[in-house]
């Protein structure tokens, strides 16, 4: 997972304001009692940080890979045939 994808997932799931607060203040016990930002700064892979945060915050499995915003072909707003 790229860092940009991590931030997109974080903001999509929690909103831009709360995402920033979580990153600064939420301590991840699974990653050595570091905040999200500390863990990332220390070189933890973004995927490991995201997984630990999702576990702590109770994010359901079906939302951990992000929102599906693609529209099916032929649906209103989708690609033409």
C-alpha positions, 0 to 999 in steps of 0.5 A: 500500500502506498502512503497516498492510498493510506491517507485516502482510506483514512479520510474516506473512512473517518472524514478529513478532520477526524482522520487527522486527529486519529493520526496524531492522537490514537495510540496503536497498542499492536504497534508498540504504543505509538500513534499512527504518525509515529508508526509511519515515521518510524517506518512501519508499512502503511498497510500494517498501520491501516490494519492495526487502526481498523482493528482498534476502531472496529472498521468492518472487513468490507470497508477496509479496502476502501469505498467502491465508487465505480459505476457499472457499465450501462448504469446511470453515470456509467460508461456507455456500451 
